[in-house]
Amino acid sequence: MEKLHLYDKILSPLVTEKSTNLSEQNKVVFKVLSTANKKSLKKNIEKIFKVNVIKINIINKQNRTKLTRGRKIKVSGFKKAIITLKKGQSIDLTTGV
């Protein structure tokens, strides 16, 4: 039961071209809850993955409208966290979280 609340703040890893390029610099990108903060994310990630977190940058992507096939659609926003790990450490995103 205790491990369940550790995963509450982390929704999913973001695997894009930009985030895979960041992995060369010991950085990992996660999609997180809008209520997540740096302190709780650092504590949760260190306990789940057993790594040392040096720094966390949080980016809040806003809602936006997008024109697709002549129609306006709403793209929902989200919050993402870029986590910098200690040199030599990594998180394997291919395994299940």
N, C-alpha and C positions, 0 to 999 in steps of 0.2 A: 504494500500500500504506500510505503514511503517513497518509492521510486516514481510512482505515478505523477506526483506533483512536480517532480523535476522536469518532466516533459511538457508541462502545461504552457510554459512561455514560448517554447520553440515549436513552430508549426511544421517547417520543412526546410531542407537545404535548397539553396538557389543554385542550379547548375546551368550557367550561361557561359558564353565565350569569355566574357569579361571576368566572371568569377573563377574560371579555370586558369586564366592568366594570373589572377591574384594569388592562386595557390602556390606559385613559384616563390612568392614573397612571404610564405608561411601565414597566409590569410585564408579564412573560410567565411562564406556568406550564408546566412540563414534568414528565412522569413520568420518573423516573430510576431507575437500578439501586440496590439496597439497599446496595451497597458504595460508592456515590458520596459524595464529600466536597466541601466548598465550594471548595477550592483547585483541584482538578482540573476541576470544573464551570466555574469562571470562566475557566480557561485554554482549555478546549475550546469554550465558547460564543463567546469573543472571537475564536478562530481560525476557527471555522466561519462565523459570521454577520458578522464584521468590525464589531462594535459594542463599546462600552465598558460594562463591567458595574460598577455602583456597589456593589450589595449583593446577597447571596443568602440567602434564608430557606429552610430545609429542614424539611419536615413529614413525619413518619412515621405513616402511617395503619395502624392495627392490624387484624388479622383480626377478623371479627365474624360472628355468626350472624344470619340474617334469616329471618323467617317468611313464606313464600310459599305460598298455596293450602293452608294447613294443614300444610305441611312445613317443617322447618328445613333451610336450606341454608347452606353456608359461603361467605362473601364474602372473598376473599383481600385482604390488605393490600398497600400499596405505599408508595413514598417519592416525594414530589413536591417540586419546587424552584420557589420564586417568585423570579424574577430581576428586579432593578430595573436599568433601563438609564439611561444618561445622557440628559438632557433633549434632545428633538429626534430621538432615534434610536428605531428600532423594528425588529421582526422580523416579516416577513410569513409567517404560518403557513399561508397557502393554497397556497404553493409547496411542492414536495416537499422533505423533509429529506434 
